[in-house]
Amino acid sequence: MAEQKKEATKAGVEKPAKKDKPGLFKRIAKFFRDYKSEMKKIVWAGPKVTLQRSVFVAVVVVLAGAVIGVLDVIFSQTIMMLAKLL
């Protein structure tokens, strides 16, 4: 069975000739052309939306920090009280 699979892959798929493959600089140039065309498709948010989202992120970060700080104080006080009991 293994021999049949090897023969099938050899017979079914041929590698393209090396001449068909574009050169390195052509591939790099194509990459940048494709990159430029994709960048043109992006719809960037306006300054108002960017400001709103930035403020929202800042508020969420401050609230998360406050919650973590409060939990840290609670847990550290609890551990200190348990340590005094032992």
Backbone torsions as a table, in degrees:
resi	resn	phi	psi	omega
1	MET	NA	-41.5	-178.9
2	ALA	-62.5	-34.7	179.6
3	GLU	-67.9	-36.7	179.4
4	GLN	-65.4	-39.1	179.2
5	LYS	-65.6	-41.8	179.7
6	LYS	-62.5	-42.7	-179.3
7	GLU	-66.7	-38.3	-178.2
8	ALA	-66.2	-39.7	-179.6
9	THR	-72.3	-33.9	178.5
10	LYS	-68.3	-41.9	-175.9
11	ALA	-79.0	-34.5	-172.5
12	GLY	-81.2	-31.3	-174.4
13	VAL	-124.5	121.6	176.7
14	GLU	-110.1	142.0	178.6
15	LYS	-74.1	142.1	177.7
16	PRO	-68.7	152.2	179.7
17	ALA	-64.5	150.6	-176.9
18	LYS	-65.0	-26.0	-179.7
19	LYS	-68.7	-27.7	-178.0
20	ASP	-72.0	-22.9	-177.0
21	LYS	-80.6	127.4	179.7
22	PRO	-67.7	157.9	-178.2
23	GLY	-71.0	171.5	-177.0
24	LEU	-60.2	-47.2	-176.6
25	PHE	-68.1	-32.9	176.7
26	LYS	-68.3	-38.7	178.1
27	ARG	-68.0	-38.2	177.7
28	ILE	-65.6	-43.2	178.8
29	ALA	-62.1	-41.7	178.3
30	LYS	-63.2	-39.3	178.4
31	PHE	-58.7	-47.1	-177.9
32	PHE	-70.0	-33.5	174.8
33	ARG	-63.9	-45.0	178.5
34	ASP	-63.9	-40.2	178.7
35	TYR	-60.8	-46.0	-179.4
36	LYS	-63.4	-41.8	-180.0
37	SER	-67.7	-35.1	177.3
38	GLU	-69.6	-37.6	179.1
39	MET	-64.9	-30.5	177.8
40	LYS	-69.0	-24.3	-178.1
41	LYS	-79.6	-14.9	-176.6
42	ILE	-72.2	134.6	174.7
43	VAL	-102.3	108.3	-176.6
44	TRP	-82.4	143.4	177.6
45	ALA	-71.3	149.3	179.2
46	GLY	-77.4	172.6	-177.6
47	PRO	-63.0	-35.8	-178.9
48	LYS	-65.3	-46.7	179.6
49	VAL	-64.8	-41.0	179.1
50	THR	-61.6	-42.9	178.5
51	LEU	-64.2	-44.4	179.2
52	GLN	-59.8	-45.6	-178.8
53	ARG	-68.4	-35.8	178.6
54	SER	-65.7	-42.0	177.9
55	VAL	-64.2	-42.5	178.9
56	PHE	-59.9	-45.7	179.8
57	VAL	-62.8	-42.4	179.8
58	ALA	-62.5	-42.0	179.4
59	VAL	-64.3	-43.8	180.0
60	VAL	-63.5	-40.3	179.5
61	VAL	-64.7	-42.9	179.8
62	VAL	-64.7	-44.1	179.3
63	LEU	-63.7	-43.6	179.0
64	ALA	-63.0	-40.2	177.4
65	GLY	-63.3	-40.1	178.9
66	ALA	-65.0	-43.8	179.4
67	VAL	-62.4	-45.7	179.5
68	ILE	-63.5	-39.4	178.1
69	GLY	-62.8	-44.8	179.4
70	VAL	-63.5	-44.5	178.6
71	LEU	-63.0	-37.5	178.5
72	ASP	-62.5	-45.2	179.1
73	VAL	-63.0	-45.0	-179.4
74	ILE	-60.6	-49.0	-177.9
75	PHE	-66.3	-39.9	-179.4
76	SER	-67.3	-38.8	177.1
77	GLN	-65.8	-39.7	178.9
78	THR	-63.4	-43.2	-179.9
79	ILE	-66.7	-38.7	178.6
80	MET	-64.3	-40.3	179.4
81	MET	-66.8	-38.6	177.7
82	LEU	-68.2	-34.3	178.5
83	ALA	-67.1	-36.1	178.4
84	LYS	-67.6	-32.2	-179.9
85	LEU	-70.8	-30.1	-179.5
86	LEU	-87.9	NA	NA
